[in-house]
Amino acid sequence: MYDSEVAEIWDTIYRGRGRDYAAEARSVAEVIRERHPDAGSLLDVACGTGEHLRHFDDLFDHVEGLELSGDMIEAGRGRSPWLTMHQADMRSFALGRRFDAITCLFSSIGHAHGTAELDATLARFAAHLNPGGVVVVEPWWFPETFADGYVTGDVVRTEGRVIGRVSHSRREGAASRVSAHFTVADADTGLRHFTEDLLISLFTREQYEDAFRRAGGTVELLDGGPSGRGLFVGVWR
Ligand SMILES: C[S@@+](CC[C@H](N)C(=O)[O-])C[C@H]1O[C@@H](n2cnc3c(N)ncnc32)[C@H](O)[C@@H]1O
């Protein structure tokens, strides 16, 4: 999962697929400020290469990221060395400080496997929130909205490079198995090919909502969100 080869091309692929991290960060910040106008600090959990974090940094006084993959952090540090990114597990982290907002975007929450891990993750978020704090979680598909057998592909061109990604997703019990093959043609280093295989949980809407409530928060599901899969938003009064 998320090893150095994927980390190195992550931003190029997803920008090439039309993601606008700056716009996503602005719209998530708006959702937070509608519920906590004075929010000054933010933790982005499963921050990947820190692309949202870079833009949150312009919108909040203090931001930090947390990410399991050292390769993703390293790739991000190359671009944004000033960002604080902790290598830690969202299901068990303890940073010793609290934040006004915690985000977990691009369906990273699906890397919690089973409701016990989902509960543990939300409990960790709650333990790192100041009073009135806001949590924003972008879910993965629900079991009934997941398209079993979904295939997709993209070719992204940059200066001296072409990157191809094709993927196949299938249902595996209460999760989805997302397998992707990448081919990179690089002007300097030539051709290479590698694969990625991820198990991403298909939690139900109720399982997400129960996890927020069990951790002591309110919860609402907003339509749309960065990827069209909605946004769960909770406040810890
Ligand atoms: C779909 S990517 C999203 C990255 C980033 N948030 C973005 O929007 O580009 C999921 C990220 O979750 C990270 N991840 C997976 N399991 C994790 C865990 N248990 N704790 C923290 N991060 C985790 C992966 O390494 C990966 O960077």
The ligand as an ORCA input file, in Angstrom:
! r2SCAN-3c Opt
* xyz 0 1
  C      -6.737      7.908     -0.271
  S      -5.228      8.431      0.483
  C      -5.638     10.123      0.875
  C      -4.451     11.010      1.107
  C      -4.788     12.496      1.267
  N      -5.693     12.731      2.382
  C      -5.353     13.075     -0.022
  O      -6.488     13.575     -0.022
  O      -4.626     13.082     -1.032
  C      -5.315      7.583      2.018
  C      -4.153      7.870      2.949
  O      -4.422      7.251      4.221
  C      -3.194      6.771      4.734
  N      -3.504      5.767      5.777
  C      -3.930      4.498      5.609
  N      -4.135      3.900      6.782
  C      -3.833      4.827      7.739
  C      -3.842      4.803      9.160
  N      -4.214      3.713      9.835
  N      -3.470      5.921      9.824
  C      -3.088      7.039      9.144
  N      -3.050      7.115      7.796
  C      -3.431      6.019      7.095
  C      -2.495      6.217      3.522
  O      -1.114      6.003      3.733
  C      -2.810      7.297      2.484
  O      -1.854      8.300      2.448
*
